[in-house]
Amino acid sequence: VAGCDGYHGISRQSIPDGAVDIYTKQHPYGWLAVLAYAPPSATHVIYGLHHDGFGAHMPRNSKISRYYLQVPLHDEVKNWPDQRIWSTLAKRLAKKEWTLKEGEIFDKRILSMRSYVMEPLQYQRLLIAGDAGHIITPCGGKGLNLAVQDAGVLGEVLVSYYQEKRDMSYLKRYSEIRLPYIWRAQEFSCSMLHMLHKSEDKDVENVRFFNKLSESKLKQLSTSVTFARDFARNYVGII
């Protein structure tokens, strides 16, 4: 049985407690995700690093843009009227000779920044693919890429299992192949979170240290060709 029905589907929920290892991390902030009828303010993606928190601009097409704002973990959409969103975006994305183009906001929601991995991606004859087996944050994450790759590998394993009349142990190949790639994507997403976001630590010295680490990674990204190439490969999902 292939369980491809998402995190809230019956496949994952049917696995008994303790039958697989679960690795999970709730990151200490959320993202306010916004869609607006606003032409792109730039032709490319913009990530804003600001002492108030992360901000991002993502062009969708010539008439619609998507934006993200770092918000407190338990924040609510009702706390973000449209004008507050625009003023906060303008502040966090501020740059000389650049103007944020505003428009009608038609969708806003808060996304939980959560990471989750199941090991192995199998329980007896049930094999798990996509969000049912792993959740990755949208920050540099490639959830859809991973799900499609899961399906491809799972299909190949199942074809070999039946055509070559393999025993049940052969099905372990699916998890053995996929988990290293899933963890690589998780590591990249988490490193992006750390580089781009304001620390939620209440200890001032911890925050200062965290900020210097972020500065170091940004400097490597702008000065090291090797680091930049590896970053680009992970960002576009070539794994």
C-alpha positions as CSV (number, residue, x, y, z in Angstrom):
1,V,0.0,0.0,0.0
2,A,1.3,3.4,-0.9
3,G,0.4,6.1,1.6
4,C,0.4,9.4,-0.3
5,D,-2.5,11.1,1.5
6,G,-0.7,13.9,3.4
7,Y,0.1,14.6,7.0
8,H,-3.5,14.4,8.1
9,G,-4.4,11.3,6.1
10,I,-5.3,7.9,7.3
11,S,-2.0,6.3,6.2
12,R,0.2,8.1,8.7
13,Q,-2.4,7.9,11.5
14,S,-2.7,4.1,11.1
15,I,0.9,3.5,12.1
16,P,1.0,2.4,15.8
17,D,2.8,4.7,18.2
18,G,6.5,3.6,18.6
19,A,6.5,1.6,15.3
20,V,8.6,4.2,13.6
21,D,11.0,7.0,14.8
22,I,9.6,10.5,14.6
23,Y,11.9,13.6,14.4
24,T,10.1,16.9,14.7
25,K,11.0,20.5,15.3
26,Q,8.6,23.5,16.0
27,H,10.5,26.6,15.0
28,P,10.0,29.6,17.3
29,Y,8.1,31.9,14.8
30,G,5.6,31.7,12.0
31,W,5.2,33.3,8.6
32,L,2.4,35.6,7.7
33,A,1.7,34.7,4.0
34,V,0.1,37.4,1.9
35,L,-1.3,37.4,-1.7
36,A,-2.1,40.7,-3.3
37,Y,-3.3,42.1,-6.6
38,A,-0.1,44.1,-6.9
39,P,2.4,44.1,-9.7
40,P,5.9,42.8,-8.7
41,S,8.1,45.4,-7.1
42,A,11.1,43.6,-8.7
43,T,11.6,40.9,-11.3
44,H,13.2,38.6,-8.8
45,V,12.7,37.2,-5.3
46,I,13.7,39.5,-2.5
47,Y,14.6,38.3,1.0
48,G,14.8,41.1,3.6
49,L,17.0,40.7,6.7
50,H,15.8,43.2,9.3
51,H,16.3,43.5,13.1
52,D,12.5,43.4,13.4
53,G,12.3,40.1,11.5
54,F,12.3,38.5,8.1
55,G,10.4,39.8,5.1
56,A,10.1,38.5,1.5
57,H,8.7,39.5,-1.9
58,M,7.9,36.7,-4.4
59,P,6.6,37.7,-7.9
60,R,3.8,35.4,-9.1
61,N,2.9,37.1,-12.4
62,S,2.5,40.6,-13.9
63,K,-0.5,41.3,-11.6
64,I,-0.1,39.2,-8.5
65,S,2.7,39.1,-5.8
66,R,3.2,37.0,-2.7
67,Y,4.8,38.3,0.5
68,Y,6.0,36.8,3.7
69,L,6.6,38.3,7.1
70,Q,8.2,36.7,10.2
71,V,5.6,36.9,13.0
72,P,5.5,35.5,16.6
73,L,4.8,31.8,17.0
74,H,1.2,32.2,18.2
75,D,0.3,35.4,16.3
76,E,-3.1,35.7,14.5
77,V,-4.2,37.1,11.2
78,K,-6.6,39.4,12.9
79,N,-3.6,41.3,14.3
80,W,-2.5,42.2,10.8
81,P,-4.7,44.7,9.0
82,D,-3.7,45.5,5.5
83,Q,-2.0,48.8,6.2
84,R,0.1,47.2,8.9
85,I,1.2,44.6,6.4
86,W,2.2,47.1,3.8
87,S,4.1,49.4,6.3
88,T,5.9,46.4,7.8
89,L,6.9,45.1,4.4
90,A,8.1,48.5,3.3
91,K,10.3,48.7,6.4
92,R,11.8,45.2,6.3
93,L,12.4,45.3,2.6
94,A,13.6,48.9,2.4
95,K,16.4,49.7,-0.1
96,K,17.6,52.8,-1.8
97,E,15.9,53.6,-5.1
98,W,13.4,50.9,-4.6
99,T,9.6,51.2,-3.9
100,L,7.2,48.6,-2.7
101,K,4.1,48.5,-5.0
102,E,1.0,48.0,-3.0
103,G,-2.4,46.6,-4.1
104,E,-5.5,44.8,-2.9
105,I,-4.7,42.0,-0.5
106,F,-7.0,39.0,-1.2
107,D,-5.5,36.3,1.0
108,K,-3.5,36.2,4.2
109,R,-2.8,33.4,6.6
110,I,-0.2,32.4,9.1
111,L,2.0,29.4,8.3
112,S,3.6,27.2,11.0
113,M,7.3,26.8,10.6
114,R,7.6,23.1,11.4
115,S,9.9,20.3,10.4
116,Y,9.0,16.6,10.6
117,V,10.5,13.3,9.4
118,M,9.4,9.7,9.8
119,E,12.0,6.9,9.8
120,P,11.7,4.5,8.1
121,L,9.1,5.6,5.5
122,Q,7.5,2.2,5.9
123,Y,5.4,0.2,8.3
124,Q,5.0,-3.5,7.3
125,R,3.4,-3.3,3.8
126,L,2.6,0.4,4.0
127,L,5.1,2.7,2.3
128,I,4.8,6.4,3.0
129,A,5.5,9.2,0.5
130,G,5.3,13.0,0.5
131,D,3.8,15.0,3.4
132,A,2.6,11.8,5.1
133,G,6.3,11.0,5.9
134,H,8.0,14.4,6.0
135,I,7.1,18.1,6.4
136,I,9.6,20.8,5.4
137,T,9.2,24.6,6.0
138,P,8.6,26.8,2.9
139,C,11.9,28.6,3.6
140,G,14.2,27.1,1.0
141,G,12.1,23.9,1.3
142,K,11.1,21.7,-1.6
143,G,8.1,19.8,-0.3
144,L,6.6,19.2,-3.7
145,N,10.0,18.2,-5.2
146,L,10.6,15.7,-2.4
147,A,7.1,14.3,-2.8
148,V,7.5,13.8,-6.6
149,Q,10.9,12.2,-6.0
150,D,9.4,9.9,-3.4
151,A,6.8,8.8,-5.8
152,G,9.4,8.1,-8.5
153,V,11.6,6.0,-6.3
154,L,8.7,4.2,-4.7
155,G,7.3,3.3,-8.1
156,E,10.7,1.9,-9.2
157,V,11.0,-0.2,-6.0
158,L,7.5,-1.6,-6.3
159,V,8.0,-2.5,-10.0
160,S,11.3,-4.4,-9.1
161,Y,9.6,-6.0,-6.1
162,Y,6.8,-7.5,-8.2
163,Q,8.6,-8.1,-11.5
164,E,11.7,-9.7,-9.9
165,K,9.7,-11.5,-7.2
166,R,11.7,-10.0,-4.4
167,D,11.1,-10.7,-0.7
168,M,9.6,-8.1,1.7
169,S,13.1,-7.0,2.8
170,Y,13.6,-5.4,-0.6
171,L,11.0,-2.8,0.2
172,K,13.5,-1.3,2.7
173,R,15.3,0.1,-0.3
174,Y,12.8,2.9,-0.6
175,S,13.6,4.4,2.7
176,E,17.3,3.8,2.3
177,I,17.3,5.7,-0.9
178,R,15.0,8.6,0.0
179,L,15.9,9.5,3.6
180,P,19.4,10.9,2.9
181,Y,17.9,13.3,0.4
182,I,15.1,14.2,2.7
183,W,17.5,15.1,5.5
184,R,19.7,17.1,3.1
185,A,16.6,19.2,2.2
186,Q,15.7,19.6,5.9
187,E,19.2,20.7,6.8
188,F,19.2,23.3,4.0
189,S,15.8,24.6,5.0
190,C,16.8,24.9,8.6
191,S,20.1,26.7,7.7
192,M,18.0,29.2,5.6
193,L,15.8,29.8,8.6
194,H,18.7,30.5,10.8
195,M,20.4,32.8,8.3
196,L,17.3,34.9,7.5
197,H,15.3,35.2,10.7
198,K,15.5,37.3,13.8
199,S,16.4,35.2,16.8
200,E,13.5,34.8,19.3
201,D,15.9,34.1,22.1
202,K,15.4,36.4,25.1
203,D,19.0,36.4,26.1
204,V,20.8,39.4,24.6
205,E,24.2,37.7,24.4
206,N,22.7,34.7,22.7
207,V,21.1,37.0,20.1
208,R,24.3,38.8,19.4
209,F,26.1,35.5,18.9
210,F,23.3,34.3,16.6
211,N,23.4,37.5,14.5
212,K,27.2,37.1,14.0
213,L,26.7,33.5,12.7
214,S,24.1,34.8,10.3
215,E,26.5,37.5,9.1
216,S,29.2,34.9,8.6
217,K,27.0,32.7,6.4
218,L,25.9,35.7,4.3
219,K,29.5,36.8,3.8
220,Q,30.4,33.3,2.7
221,L,27.4,33.3,0.3
222,S,28.6,36.6,-1.3
223,T,32.4,35.8,-1.4
224,S,32.8,32.1,-1.8
225,V,32.1,30.6,-5.3
226,T,32.1,27.1,-3.9
227,F,29.6,28.0,-1.1
228,A,27.4,29.9,-3.5
229,R,27.2,27.0,-6.0
230,D,26.3,24.5,-3.3
231,F,23.7,27.0,-2.0
232,A,22.2,27.4,-5.5
233,R,22.0,23.7,-6.1
234,N,20.2,23.1,-2.9
235,Y,17.9,26.1,-3.4
236,V,16.7,25.0,-6.8
237,G,16.3,21.4,-5.6
238,I,18.9,19.6,-7.6
239,I,19.8,16.7,-5.4
